[in-house]
Amino acid sequence: MTRVMKDSGVDWIGKIPQGWDITKIKNYCKTVFSGGTPDTTRPEYWEGEISWLPSGELQNCTITQPVRFITNEGLVNSSTKMIPANTTLIAMTGATCGNVGYLTFDSCANQSVTAYIAKDKTYSKFLYYLLQSAREEILLNKTGGAQGGINVSNCKNISVPFLSYVVQQAIADYLDKKCGEIDKVVETEKAVIEKLKEYKQSIITEAVTKGLDKSVTLKDSGIEWIGKIPAHWESMKLKFCTYIRARLGWKGLKAEEYVEEGYPFLSAFNIVNSKLVFEDLNFINQFRYDESPEIKLQESDVLLVKDGAGIGKCAIVENMPKPSTVNGSIAVITTNNLLKGKFLYYYFLSNLFQAYIDRLKDGMGVPHLFQSDLREITIVMPKSEEQQQIADYLDKKCSEIDQAIAHKEQVIEKFTEYKKSLIYECVTGKKEVA
């Protein structure tokens, strides 16, 4: 028999089954409260056995393991409260704003996390799925831009479907099974992606340190972190085959000088998956662009992040859409006739070079590579013609692998959207659960 539907009177919900009602989220809850953070200047507060969750752990999934711990003293001397197991959490601010998590153990959380404690007549896992489905509606309450937050009072009053405990349980149990199946597929696809990425890295590393001819005689490179290289290759410091420079300060440039249209200046955030992305840009005017001519980008320039958490990220300038420059976190490297820019780019991507960068970072508070450091880096390489052959080979192989990864990512996206749609249809009654 076809289920009889009626208009809910709520835009995001649409039609609901005859016999269902509408209520506010708060009516499913015994209490709703936010967490807090113990004093970060008191390290002794962070050496206990009480679980404490940061909002970054909320990834629209079940939270099964603690990640940080505080002492009872830290708990007592802060605004944070204990949250019981089987509670739904929502991130209220920051990058994960609107994300939901289902807590499976007793814990407390930071001030960016709000706990929705289910009533006795609320099936707690249903509340978790309901709040996931209401996420977009919840985010309509967000204020303050990208790093803004959600008003808890407004969030509690969002309209949602109201149904009996028995129906809540049936829906939640059905979604546990179906979403579990979807999650397994997604995890499998993610594992394949990681394998493909590892394979890509191994191909790059092999090509830029051993070449393409497996029959050549090898010799010791004399460099511990590189090992053996083809006998006809040579090693050379970057200062002899490149021109390295970076922006030396901003010459008084202030954020209010940024313009709507002008010359893009790129940051580490514009290097995504080792490629330049000309999106979410800041712009400077022509005067500011011209005052630092040494870092005006040219085709085949190699960019290497030399500061901060992104240190070691790199990209090559190809098909630049308009004249551009970089901020102070990026080194611009132009090769001479001894070294192909594309070969250097792949060399920087290799596992060996990235491991070298990791060693340099060890012990640094804020990781930083000085230009003097970069000039002393040793690269191994064949003659120019063989460099080009290696670069062409890697272009082809990496493109094939990237396409395979992109396909897997599309599969994940489709399953993720299907899961989202399934949850919505179940909790709003559009899909009947037997």
C-alpha positions in Angstrom: 0.0 0.0 0.0 1.3 3.4 -0.9 2.1 5.6 2.1 -0.2 8.7 2.3 1.8 11.9 2.6 1.0 15.4 3.7 2.7 18.8 3.6 4.8 19.3 6.7 4.7 23.1 6.4 8.5 23.1 6.7 10.5 23.8 3.5 13.5 21.6 4.2 11.4 18.7 5.2 8.7 18.8 2.5 6.1 16.0 2.7 5.8 13.6 5.7 3.6 10.6 6.2 0.1 11.1 7.4 0.1 10.7 11.2 3.6 12.2 11.7 3.9 15.6 13.4 6.5 18.4 13.5 8.4 19.5 16.6 11.6 21.3 17.6 14.9 19.5 18.0 15.0 20.5 21.6 11.9 18.4 22.3 13.9 15.3 21.5 16.5 16.3 24.1 16.8 16.1 27.9 19.4 18.9 27.7 21.6 20.7 25.3 24.9 22.2 26.3 28.3 23.2 25.0 31.7 22.1 26.2 34.8 24.0 27.3 38.6 23.8 27.4 40.8 23.5 30.4 43.5 26.1 30.8 46.1 25.4 28.1 48.8 27.2 30.1 48.5 24.4 32.8 50.1 21.3 31.2 49.3 19.3 34.3 45.6 19.5 33.3 46.4 17.6 30.1 47.9 14.5 31.6 44.9 12.7 33.0 42.5 9.9 32.0 39.3 11.8 31.2 38.5 11.9 27.5 38.3 15.3 26.0 37.3 15.8 22.3 38.2 18.7 20.0 35.5 19.7 17.4 37.8 18.4 14.6 36.8 14.8 15.6 33.2 15.4 14.4 33.2 14.0 10.9 29.6 12.8 10.5 30.4 9.4 11.9 30.5 7.4 15.1 33.3 8.4 17.5 34.7 5.2 18.9 38.1 6.2 20.4 39.3 9.1 22.7 42.0 11.3 21.3 43.1 13.6 24.2 42.8 13.4 27.9 42.5 15.8 30.8 42.7 15.4 34.6 39.7 15.7 37.0 41.3 19.0 38.2 41.2 20.2 34.6 37.6 19.2 34.3 36.6 20.9 37.6 38.4 24.1 36.8 36.9 24.7 33.4 33.4 25.1 31.9 33.5 21.7 30.2 31.1 19.0 31.4 31.0 15.3 31.1 29.0 14.0 28.2 27.5 10.5 28.5 27.9 7.8 25.8 25.3 7.6 23.1 25.1 11.3 22.7 25.0 13.3 19.4 27.5 16.1 19.1 27.5 19.0 16.7 30.5 21.3 15.9 29.3 24.8 16.2 32.3 26.8 14.9 35.3 26.6 12.7 36.2 24.4 9.7 34.0 21.5 10.9 31.0 23.7 11.7 27.7 21.7 11.3 29.5 18.4 11.4 27.9 15.7 13.6 29.3 12.9 15.6 27.8 10.0 17.7 29.7 9.5 21.0 30.1 5.9 22.1 31.9 6.6 25.4 31.8 9.1 28.2 33.8 12.2 27.4 33.9 16.0 27.6 34.6 18.3 24.7 35.8 21.8 23.8 33.6 24.9 23.6 33.0 24.4 19.8 31.1 21.2 20.5 27.4 21.1 21.6 26.0 17.9 23.1 22.4 16.9 22.4 21.5 14.5 25.3 18.5 12.4 24.2 15.4 12.1 26.4 14.4 8.7 27.7 11.7 8.5 25.0 14.1 9.4 22.2 16.1 6.7 20.5 19.6 8.2 20.7 20.8 6.9 17.4 17.7 8.3 15.6 18.6 11.7 17.0 22.1 11.3 15.4 20.6 10.6 12.0 18.0 13.3 12.4 20.6 16.0 13.1 22.8 14.8 10.2 19.8 15.2 7.9 19.1 18.7 9.3 22.7 19.8 8.8 22.0 22.2 5.9 19.1 23.8 7.8 21.4 24.1 10.9 24.0 25.9 8.9 21.5 28.5 7.8 22.0 29.8 11.4 25.7 30.3 10.9 27.1 33.8 11.2 30.5 35.4 10.9 31.8 34.0 7.6 34.1 31.0 7.1 35.3 30.9 10.7 32.0 31.9 12.2 29.6 29.8 14.2 26.1 28.6 14.9 23.8 30.1 17.5 22.9 27.2 19.8 19.5 28.8 20.8 18.4 29.1 17.1 19.7 25.6 16.4 17.6 24.0 19.2 14.5 25.5 17.7 14.8 24.1 14.1 11.7 22.2 13.1 12.1 18.4 12.6 9.7 15.4 12.1 8.3 14.0 15.3 7.6 10.3 15.6 7.2 7.5 18.1 10.1 5.8 19.9 9.3 2.5 18.0 9.4 4.2 14.6 12.6 6.0 15.6 14.3 2.7 16.5 13.2 1.0 13.3 14.6 3.9 11.2 17.8 4.1 13.2 18.4 0.3 13.0 17.7 0.3 9.2 20.1 3.2 8.7 22.8 1.5 10.9 22.7 -1.5 8.6 22.5 0.4 5.3 25.0 3.2 6.2 27.4 0.5 7.5 27.3 -1.1 4.1 27.9 2.2 2.4 30.8 3.1 4.8 32.5 -0.2 4.0 32.4 0.5 0.3 33.8 4.0 0.9 36.6 2.7 3.1 37.5 0.2 0.5 37.7 2.9 -2.2 39.7 5.1 0.1 42.2 2.3 0.7 42.6 1.8 -3.1 43.2 5.6 -3.4 46.0 5.4 -0.8 47.6 2.4 -2.6 47.4 4.4 -5.9 49.1 7.4 -4.2 51.8 5.1 -2.8 52.3 3.6 -6.3 52.6 7.0 -7.8 55.2 8.1 -5.3 57.2 5.0 -5.8 57.2 5.5 -9.6 58.3 9.1 -9.2 61.1 8.2 -6.7 62.4 5.4 -8.8 62.5 7.5 -12.0 64.2 10.6 -10.5 66.9 8.6 -8.7 67.4 5.5 -10.8 66.2 6.6 -14.3 64.1 4.5 -16.8 66.8 2.0 -17.9 66.9 -0.8 -15.4 70.0 -2.3 -17.0 72.4 0.6 -16.3 75.3 0.3 -13.9 74.8 2.0 -10.6 77.2 3.9 -8.3 77.1 5.2 -4.8 75.8 8.8 -4.9 77.8 9.7 -1.8 74.6 11.0 -0.3 73.2 8.9 2.5 69.5 9.7 1.9 69.7 9.0 -1.8 71.8 5.9 -2.1 72.9 4.5 -5.5 72.3 6.3 -8.8 73.1 5.5 -12.4 76.9 5.6 -13.0 76.5 8.3 -15.7 74.5 10.7 -13.5 76.0 13.4 -11.4 75.1 15.2 -8.2 74.9 18.9 -7.9 73.8 21.5 -5.4 70.8 23.6 -6.4 72.8 26.8 -6.2 74.7 25.7 -9.3 71.7 24.9 -11.5 68.9 27.2 -10.2 68.1 30.7 -9.3 66.2 30.7 -6.0 64.4 33.7 -4.5 61.5 34.6 -2.3 59.6 37.7 -1.2 61.5 39.5 1.5 58.7 40.9 3.5 55.7 42.8 2.1 57.3 46.3 2.0 54.5 47.5 4.3 51.7 45.8 2.4 48.5 45.6 4.5 45.4 43.5 4.0 43.3 46.6 3.3 45.4 47.1 0.1 44.1 43.9 -1.4 42.0 44.6 -4.5 39.1 42.9 -6.2 40.8 42.7 -9.6 44.6 42.7 -10.1 47.6 40.4 -9.9 47.1 37.1 -8.1 49.6 36.4 -5.3 49.7 32.8 -4.4 50.1 31.2 -1.0 50.6 27.6 0.2 46.8 27.2 0.1 46.9 27.6 -3.7 49.0 24.4 -4.0 46.6 21.5 -4.0 47.7 17.9 -4.8 51.0 19.3 -6.1 49.3 21.6 -8.6 48.6 25.3 -8.7 44.9 26.2 -8.1 43.9 29.7 -9.2 40.9 29.8 -6.9 40.2 31.7 -3.6 42.8 34.2 -4.6 44.0 37.5 -3.1 45.0 40.2 -5.5 47.4 43.1 -5.4 47.6 46.2 -7.6 50.2 46.8 -10.4 52.4 49.0 -8.2 52.7 46.2 -5.6 53.2 43.6 -8.3 56.0 45.6 -10.0 57.9 46.5 -6.9 59.1 42.9 -6.5 60.0 41.9 -10.1 62.3 39.0 -9.0 59.3 36.9 -7.9 57.0 37.6 -10.9 56.2 34.0 -12.0 57.3 32.5 -15.3 56.3 29.3 -17.0 58.3 26.3 -15.7 59.2 28.0 -12.4 59.1 25.5 -9.6 57.4 26.7 -6.4 58.3 25.2 -3.0 56.6 26.0 0.3 59.4 26.9 2.7 57.4 28.0 5.8 54.8 26.6 8.2 52.8 23.4 8.2 52.8 23.1 4.4 56.6 23.1 4.2 57.7 20.8 1.3 54.6 21.2 -0.8 55.5 22.1 -4.4 54.1 22.9 -7.8 55.3 23.9 -11.2 54.0 26.9 -13.1 52.2 25.7 -16.2 49.5 27.5 -18.3 49.4 30.4 -15.9 46.0 32.1 -16.6 47.4 35.6 -15.8 50.6 37.3 -14.5 51.0 36.3 -10.9 53.3 36.5 -7.9 53.7 34.7 -4.5 53.6 35.6 -0.8 56.5 35.1 1.6 55.9 31.4 2.4 56.9 30.3 -1.1 60.3 30.0 -2.8 60.4 30.6 -6.5 63.0 28.4 -8.3 64.0 28.9 -11.9 66.3 26.3 -13.4 69.2 27.0 -15.8 70.3 25.0 -18.9 71.7 22.2 -16.7 68.3 21.3 -15.1 64.8 20.9 -16.5 62.1 22.5 -14.3 59.8 19.5 -14.7 62.5 17.1 -13.6 63.2 19.3 -10.5 59.4 19.3 -9.8 59.2 15.5 -9.8 62.4 15.4 -7.7 60.8 17.5 -5.0 57.8 15.2 -5.1 59.9 12.1 -4.6 59.7 10.1 -1.3 63.4 10.7 -0.7 63.2 14.5 -0.9 60.1 14.6 1.2 61.8 12.5 3.8 64.7 14.9 3.7 62.3 17.8 4.3 60.8 15.9 7.3 64.3 15.5 8.8 64.9 19.2 8.4 61.6 20.0 10.2 62.4 17.8 13.2 63.1 20.0 16.2 61.7 23.2 14.7 58.9 25.1 16.5 57.7 26.7 13.2 59.3 24.8 10.3 61.3 27.1 8.0 63.6 26.6 5.0 66.0 29.6 4.4 67.1 30.3 0.9 70.6 29.4 2.1 69.2 26.0 3.0 67.6 25.5 -0.4 70.8 26.5 -2.3 72.7 23.8 -0.4 70.3 21.0 -1.3 71.8 18.3 -3.5 70.1 17.0 -6.5 71.1 14.0 -8.6 70.4 14.1 -12.4 71.3 12.9 -15.8 71.9 15.1 -18.8 69.1 17.4 -20.1 67.8 15.0 -22.8 67.3 12.2 -20.3 65.8 14.5 -17.8 63.2 15.4 -20.4 62.5 11.7 -21.2 62.0 11.0 -17.4 59.7 14.1 -17.1 57.6 13.0 -20.1 57.3 9.4 -18.8 56.2 10.7 -15.4 53.7 13.1 -16.9 52.1 10.2 -18.7 52.2 7.7 -15.8 51.1 10.2 -13.1 48.2 11.4 -15.4 47.0 7.8 -15.7 47.2 7.3 -11.9 45.5 10.6 -11.2 42.7 9.7 -13.5 42.3 6.4 -11.6 42.2 8.3 -8.3 39.7 10.8 -9.7 37.4 7.9 -10.7 37.6 6.4 -7.2 36.9 9.8 -5.7 33.8 10.1 -7.9 32.7 6.7 -6.6 33.1 7.9 -3.0 31.3 11.1 -3.8 28.3 9.2 -5.3 28.1 6.8 -2.3 28.4 9.7 0.1 25.6 11.6 -1.6 23.5 8.4 -1.7 24.0 7.9 2.1 23.0 11.6 2.7 19.9 11.2 0.6 19.0 7.8 2.2 19.2 9.3 5.7 17.0 12.3 4.7 14.4 10.1 3.0 14.2 7.8 6.0 14.0 10.4 8.8 11.4 12.5 6.9 9.3 9.4 6.0 9.7 9.6 2.2 11.2 6.1 2.4 9.2 3.6 4.4 11.3 1.3 6.7 9.6 -2.1 7.1 
